[in-house]
Amino acid sequence: MSLSYRMVVVSDVHLGTPAARAEYLLDFLEHVSAETLVLNGDLFDIWKMRSHRWSWPACKTRLLQRLMDMAAGGTRIVYIPGNHDEFFRDYLGLSIGGVEVVREWQCRLADGRRALVLHGDEFDGVVRHSRLLKGLGNVGYEFLMGLDRVNAWWRRRSGRGYWSLARAVKQQVPGARSYIGKFEAAACHHARERGADVVICGHIHHPNLFTRDGLTYANSGDWVEACTALVERHDGQLELLRWAEESARLLDATGEEVAGSTIRRRAVP
């Protein structure tokens, strides 16, 4: 089973942290073919890795090998470093193992629309963080993700589907919702100034896709809480894939036995 797309955008994997759902992303990439794969920031969490409290199970190495295999197989891979892996911004303009490292990426979608792809931490200086959101983004967020790992373990043991406690809690926090709205507005304003028809971001771990006043905003989400990717079909239409849900649906539809089927069976609600 292979899903074919013109472009795939993933962001905020945060490899090096226990929260990274590398097994889900590996499963996704093993069942997707694309002309272009954009890694839109925070593939690695250098902040966490420098703290000596990092995690690197074997599946994360297999994930990196899959990326290299895709590049060798003809997929164009564009890497836009984010704020957690800004170390790689020292290598802008270079190609590392067939992976192009750029600050942002501009392209034309198949339907002719002009798209601007950037991580989104550029807007942190424009959007004011509330005190509550800052707390969630630091100590509070770390604690929340710890609870989320316990929740994920319990759901696996009980045969329940994937569900992020951290994401559910954040959606109920007024300060977080306000920040997301301001971030989306700042991204759209920037895109209009650049003459783009579509702006694609990551950074805030909030997958979304909408068109307003003639401009399309897309956020590919993350592989810590949501396990989502933004894809461009061959006709230029954009779609937000929630892999924990989509993979289970596809497995049920085909009855196919594949290497990652254990993950997808657990993803069934």
N, C-alpha and C positions, 0 to 999 in steps of 0.2 A: 504494500500500500504506500503510495507516494502522492503527496499534495504538491501541485506545481503552481508557483507564483512568479510574477515578474520581479517583485522586490519583497523582502522580509525585513522588518525592523524589530530588534529586541534591545532592551535597555535594562540597566540596574539589576545585574545578576549578582554582584557583590561576592564574587569568588574570594575565598579566604575567610569567610564568616560561616558560622554554623547555620545561619538562617538561609543561606543560598540553596535554592531548590535545583541544584545542578542536574539531578536525575530526571526532573521533568523537562528541562531545557534540552538535555541530551536526547531524550525520547522524542521531543518535538523535531529536532534537527535531523534525526535519523529517518523521519518520515516526511521530510519536506525537501523539495528541490526549488532553487531560485536562481534567477539570473544575477541578482545582487542581494547580498546580505549586509545590512547596516547594523553594526554594534554601537548603539547610541549611548555610550557613556556608562561608567561604573561597572564595566565588565569585571574588574578586580576591585577589591576594597583595600587599597594600599594603607589607608589610615589604620584599619584593624590589623593588618599584617605587620605594621611597624610596632604595634603594641605588644607583640609576642603572644597574643591571645587569639590565634587564628586556627582555622580548620581546613584540612585538605585531604578528604577521602579520595579513593581511587577514581570515583565517577567524575571528579573534576578534571583529572588528567585525561580521562577518556573524552570529556567534552572538548578540551583543547585540541586533542587529536582529531576529533570530528571536524572542527573548524579548519584545521590544516588540510584534511582530506577534501573538504568542500572547495577550498581554494585551489588545490591541485587538480580537482575535477572540473574546473572552469567557472566556478561561482566567483563573481567579483565580491570581495569582502572589504567594506569600508569601516574603519574604526574611528569613532569620534570620542576621544577621552573625556570623561566627566570630572567632577570635583573630587571623587574618591580615588580615581586613578589618573590624576592630573600629571603624575610623573611622566606619562607617555606624551604629554604635550611638548616635551623637549624633542620629540621625534617627528613633529609635523612635517608633512611633505615627503616622508620616507615610506618605503614599502618593506615591511618586516615579514618574511616568510610568505610573501604574496598578499599580505594585508596592508591596505593603504591607510595611513594615519593622517587624519585631517582635523581641522578645528570645527568645521561645519561642512555640510554637503548640500549643493544645489543640483537639482535634476529636473527633468521633464517626465511626468507620468505618461502612460501610454495614450491617455486621452488629451494630451497637450498641456495640461495644467503645470504650472511652475511650482515646484515643491522646495521648501527650505527645511533641512533636517539639522537639528542642533540639540545638545543635551538638555539645556534649560537652566543650568546653574547661573547662567548669565543674568537671569532675571532676579536673583536673590537680592541684588542691590536696589532693585526697583520696587519689589514687593516687600512690605514690612511683615516680619514674623510676629505673631502674638507671643506673649510669654508662655502661654500654655503649649503652643506648637513647638517652641524652642525646647521646652521640657520634654515633650514627646520625642523630639528629634535627637535627644541626647540620653540622659539617664533613664527617663521614663520610657523611651522607645526601646532601649536595650532590655528593660524589664519586661515590656510587653512582648517582645520577640521571644524572650525566654519562656513566657507563658504559652506563646503560640507553638513552640517546639513540643512542650508537654502535651498540648491539645492535639497536635498532629500525631504524636506517638499513641495517645489514647484512641484516636479515631482509627488509626491503622489496626490496633489490637482488637477493636470492636467491629471491624469490617465496614466502617462508615466511610463516606466520600471525603475528598479534600475540601476543607473549609478553613479560611484564615480568621482566627480570632482577632489578630492585630488589625486586619482590614475592617472587620465589623466594628471594633471599638473606635477606630479613627473616624469612621463615617458618622458616628454619633457626636463627635466633638465639634461644637460650633466654630471654634477658632480654626480648626483644620479645614472645615468647609469654606470658611471665609478666605483662607490663604489660597486654597485651590482655585477659587473663583478669580482672585486677583492675579494669580499666576497665569491662568488661561487668558485673561484680558491683556496682560503684558505681552504674552507670546503673540497674540493676534495683532496687537498694535505694532510690534516689531516686524512681523511678516508683511503687513501693509506698507510699512516704510521701505521695506526691501523689494516691494513689487511682486511678492509671492502670492499664489492662489491657495497654497496649502502650507501649513507649518506643522512639523512633526517633532515632538519633544519626548523626554523621559523625565528623570530627576525626582518628581514628586510622588512616584509610586501610586499613581491614580490613573488607570486606563480610561480613556474617553475618546469619543469621536463624534463631532458634530459640525454642521455648517451654519454659519450665521453671517448675514449681510454679505454673502458672496464669498466668504473665506472659510476654508475648512481647517479646523483644529483637530489634531490627532495626538494622543499620548499613548505610547506603546505599553505603558504600565511597568511591570517589574517581574522578576523571577525570585522574589523573596516572599511576597504575600499573594499576588494575583495570578502569577504564571500566565501572562498574556503576551501576545505579539501583534504587531500591526502588519498586515499583508496587503500588497497591491496585486490585484488580479491582472490577467493579461490584457484586459480591456481598460485598465486604468482605475477601476473602482477600488476603493479602500475598504478594508474589513478588519475588525478587531477580533482576534481569536483568543478565546479563553481555553487554554489547552487542556486543563484538567477536566473540563466539561466536553470539549470537542472530541478529544481522543476517545473518551468513553462512548460517545455517540457513534463514532466511526467504527469502533471495535464491535459494538452491538449490531451495526448495520451489515458488516462484512463477515463477522464470525471468524476473523482471521487471527491466527496465533502468531504473534510477533515477539521480538526480544523484550520489548518494554511493556508487554501486556499486563504484567503484574501491577505496574504503576497505574495503568488505565483502569483496571478492574477496581482498584481501590478508590479511583476517582469517581466511580458511579455514586450519585447521591443516594 
